[in-house]
């Protein structure tokens, strides 16, 4: 089975439907698998965390391989439909727009409690005391960072390693979001998950930054600013990857992102990224969403055309041909 057309159909479904909250979703199954293996293997040791990471990745690969075997025995249309659905489920352009928009809509209604509550669902920082400008900043940062790990990275791993690559990446990213914290429980156990996620996102983060520069050239507002701040500020963030898309977004919009945040009662003085040429506002959010869709479309075009030209099957251009 060739992957180009199922990828295109899955991407278009994501743009059309997003992630309906009551539909079954493979990432929720990944979450349950992660919880199971944590309950079985947890110890406050790095070695236990490494075994946990391998167990989750092995479970994911086994499940996806079984899915592909089942698809091969189904009628062709049913098999294509199954692969299309799982690609659709692994992408998040529309979902990222929807979740961030709910925060901005609450802000537009001057409903700060709702905006803070909505924001808490998509970021890890404390939101209870944030004002409107800080909420705008957090939303823009979330759009930039999640463009990398919710849109660009899944497409890149789909291109390279097909459906298994997509869900192995999603499993690694979900593990990081669940156990990759520097606290008493996870500082050691989650270290392998956090480092693996950093490694897997190294290339996607930088590719996302370049896509944002190209998107700014296509839809505005400021590609030169995006490139300038990217070169100047991308390495400022404590994360090896988060600063890249954030810097490109900040430069394109002419705003300053980053700065102090609070996690679990502890204030963290993150560096500022970008220049405060213009205030953070709902208009900047709308510009960010245009950049989100433009960068997503660029990456989708690259992925689709590469899959089509290579004739890659469900294991991607680096995997098995089928």
C-alpha positions in Angstrom: 0.0 0.0 0.0 1.4 3.4 -1.0 1.3 6.1 1.7 0.9 9.3 -0.3 -2.8 9.3 -0.8 -3.7 8.1 2.7 -1.5 10.8 4.1 -3.2 13.5 2.0 -6.6 12.3 2.9 -5.7 12.1 6.6 -4.3 15.6 6.5 -7.4 17.0 4.9 -9.6 15.3 7.4 -7.5 16.9 10.2 -8.1 20.3 8.7 -11.8 19.6 8.3 -12.6 17.8 11.6 -9.8 18.3 14.1 -10.1 16.0 17.1 -13.8 15.6 18.1 -13.6 15.2 21.8 -15.9 12.2 22.1 -14.4 10.1 19.3 -12.0 7.2 20.1 -8.4 8.4 19.6 -5.2 6.3 19.4 -3.2 8.8 21.5 -5.6 8.1 24.4 -4.7 4.4 24.1 -1.1 5.4 24.2 -1.8 7.3 27.4 -3.3 4.2 28.9 -0.4 2.0 27.8 2.0 4.6 29.4 0.0 4.5 32.7 0.0 0.7 32.7 3.8 0.4 32.2 4.5 3.1 34.7 2.4 1.2 37.3 4.3 -2.0 36.6 7.9 -0.6 36.3 8.1 2.6 38.3 11.1 3.0 40.6 12.9 6.3 41.2 15.8 5.2 39.1 17.1 6.1 35.6 17.4 2.4 34.6 13.7 1.8 35.5 12.8 4.8 33.3 14.8 3.4 30.4 13.0 0.0 30.7 9.7 1.8 30.9 10.5 3.8 27.7 11.5 0.6 25.8 8.3 -1.2 27.0 6.0 1.6 25.8 7.9 1.9 22.5 7.8 -1.8 22.0 4.1 -2.0 22.8 3.5 0.8 20.3 5.5 -0.8 17.5 3.7 -4.1 18.1 0.3 -2.5 18.0 1.0 -0.5 14.8 2.6 -3.5 13.1 -0.5 -5.6 14.0 -2.7 -2.8 12.5 -0.7 -2.9 9.3 -1.0 -6.6 9.0 -4.7 -6.4 9.5 -5.0 -3.6 6.9 -3.2 -5.8 4.4 -5.9 -8.5 4.7 -8.8 -6.1 4.4 -10.4 -5.1 1.1 -8.3 -2.4 -0.5 -10.7 0.4 0.3 -11.1 -0.6 3.9 -7.3 -0.9 4.3 -6.8 2.6 2.8 -9.5 3.9 5.1 -7.9 2.4 8.2 -4.5 3.9 7.4 -6.1 7.2 6.6 -7.9 7.3 9.9 -4.7 6.7 11.9 -2.8 9.3 10.0 -5.6 11.8 10.6 -5.6 10.9 14.3 -1.8 11.6 14.5 -2.0 15.2 13.2 -3.2 18.2 15.1 -3.3 21.4 13.1 -7.1 22.0 13.5 -7.0 20.8 17.1 -4.2 23.3 18.0 -6.2 26.1 16.5 -9.4 25.0 18.3 -7.9 24.7 21.7 -6.0 28.0 21.5 -9.0 29.8 20.1 -11.1 28.9 23.1 -8.7 30.8 25.3 -8.7 33.8 23.1 -12.5 33.8 22.8 -12.7 33.9 26.6 -10.3 36.8 26.7 -12.3 38.6 24.1 -15.3 38.3 26.3 -13.2 39.6 29.2 -13.8 36.4 31.1 -10.4 35.9 32.8 -11.4 32.9 34.9 -12.5 31.0 31.8 -9.5 32.1 29.9 -7.2 30.9 32.7 -9.0 27.6 33.0 -8.8 27.0 29.2 -5.2 27.9 29.1 -4.4 25.5 31.9 -5.6 22.7 29.6 -2.8 23.4 27.0 0.2 24.6 29.0 2.1 23.3 32.0 2.6 26.7 33.9 0.3 28.0 36.6 -2.4 30.2 35.1 -4.5 31.3 38.1 -2.9 34.7 38.5 -2.1 35.5 34.8 -3.4 38.7 33.3 -4.6 39.2 29.7 -1.1 40.0 28.3 0.5 37.0 30.0 -2.3 34.8 28.7 -1.8 36.1 25.1 1.9 35.3 25.5 1.3 31.8 26.8 -1.1 31.1 23.9 1.4 32.3 21.3 4.1 30.2 22.8 1.8 27.2 22.8 1.0 27.7 19.2 4.6 27.9 18.2 5.8 24.9 20.3 2.9 22.7 19.4 3.3 23.5 15.7 6.6 21.7 16.0 5.6 18.6 18.1 1.9 18.4 17.0 2.2 19.1 13.3 5.7 19.2 11.8 7.3 16.4 13.7 4.4 13.9 13.1 4.5 14.7 9.4 8.3 14.3 9.3 8.3 10.9 11.0 5.4 9.8 8.8 7.6 10.7 5.8 10.6 8.9 7.1 9.1 5.9 8.8 5.5 5.8 7.8 2.7 5.0 10.2 5.0 3.2 12.7 7.2 6.3 12.7 4.2 8.6 13.3 3.0 6.6 16.4 6.5 5.9 17.8 7.0 9.6 17.8 3.6 10.2 19.4 4.4 7.6 22.0 7.7 9.3 22.9 6.2 12.7 22.9 3.3 11.6 25.1 5.6 9.9 27.5 7.6 13.2 27.9 4.3 15.0 28.6 3.4 12.5 31.3 6.7 11.7 33.1 9.3 14.1 31.7 9.2 16.4 34.8 11.9 17.5 37.2 10.1 16.7 40.4 10.6 14.2 43.2 8.7 11.4 41.4 10.0 11.8 37.9 13.4 13.4 38.1 15.1 10.1 37.6 12.4 7.9 36.2 11.4 10.3 33.5 14.9 11.3 32.5 15.2 8.9 29.5 11.7 10.0 28.3 12.7 13.6 28.5 16.0 13.2 26.8 14.6 11.0 24.0 11.9 13.6 23.3 14.7 16.3 23.0 16.6 14.1 20.5 13.5 13.3 18.4 12.4 17.0 18.3 15.9 18.3 17.4 15.3 18.4 13.7 11.6 19.1 13.7 12.0 22.2 15.9 14.6 23.7 13.5 12.5 22.7 10.5 9.5 24.3 12.1 11.4 27.6 12.5 12.4 27.6 8.9 8.8 26.8 7.9 7.6 29.8 9.9 10.0 32.1 8.2 8.8 30.8 4.8 5.2 31.1 6.0 5.8 34.7 7.1 7.1 35.4 3.6 3.9 33.9 2.1 1.2 35.4 4.4 3.1 38.0 6.5 3.6 39.9 8.6 7.5 40.0 8.8 9.7 37.3 7.4 12.9 39.4 7.9 12.0 39.9 11.6 11.4 36.1 11.9 14.8 35.3 10.4 16.6 38.0 12.5 15.1 36.9 15.9 15.5 33.3 15.0 19.2 33.8 14.5 19.6 35.9 17.6 17.3 34.3 20.2 16.7 30.6 19.2 19.4 29.3 21.5 18.3 31.4 24.5 15.7 29.0 25.8 16.6 26.4 28.4 15.1 23.8 26.2 17.3 22.7 23.3 14.3 22.9 20.9 11.5 25.2 22.2 13.4 28.4 21.4 13.5 27.8 17.7 9.8 27.9 16.7 9.2 30.5 19.5 11.9 32.8 18.2 10.6 32.6 14.6 7.1 33.3 15.7 8.1 36.2 18.0 10.1 37.8 15.2 7.4 37.3 12.6 4.8 39.0 14.9 7.1 41.7 16.3 6.4 40.6 19.9 8.4 39.4 22.9 7.7 35.9 24.2 9.3 34.0 27.1 10.0 35.6 30.4 9.2 34.5 34.0 6.7 31.7 34.5 5.6 29.7 37.6 5.5 25.9 37.7 4.1 24.1 40.8 4.7 27.1 43.0 8.2 27.8 41.8 9.1 30.9 39.7 11.3 30.2 36.8 13.1 33.2 35.1 13.1 32.2 31.5 14.8 34.5 29.0 12.8 36.8 26.9 12.7 36.0 23.1 12.0 38.7 20.6 11.5 42.4 20.8 8.4 44.2 22.2 7.7 46.2 19.1 4.0 45.7 19.4 1.7 44.7 22.3 0.4 41.2 22.7 -3.2 41.1 21.6 -5.9 39.1 19.9 -4.8 40.5 16.5 -1.3 38.9 17.1 -3.1 35.6 17.8 -4.9 35.8 14.5 -1.6 36.5 12.7 -0.1 33.5 14.5 -2.9 31.2 13.3 -2.3 32.3 9.7 1.3 31.3 10.2 0.2 28.0 11.8 -1.8 27.0 8.8 0.7 28.3 6.2 3.5 26.4 7.9 1.3 23.3 8.2 0.4 23.4 4.5 4.0 23.8 3.5 5.1 20.8 5.5 2.1 18.8 4.2 3.1 19.6 0.7 6.7 18.6 1.3 5.5 15.3 2.9 2.9 14.4 0.3 5.2 15.2 -2.7 8.1 13.3 -1.2 5.9 10.3 -0.5 4.4 10.4 -4.0 7.8 10.8 -5.8 9.4 8.0 -3.8 6.5 5.6 -4.0 6.9 4.9 -0.3 4.6 2.5 1.4 3.3 2.4 5.0 6.8 2.2 6.4 7.9 5.5 4.9 10.8 6.4 2.6 13.4 4.8 5.0 11.3 1.7 5.9 10.1 -1.4 4.1 8.5 -1.0 0.7 5.1 -2.5 0.3 
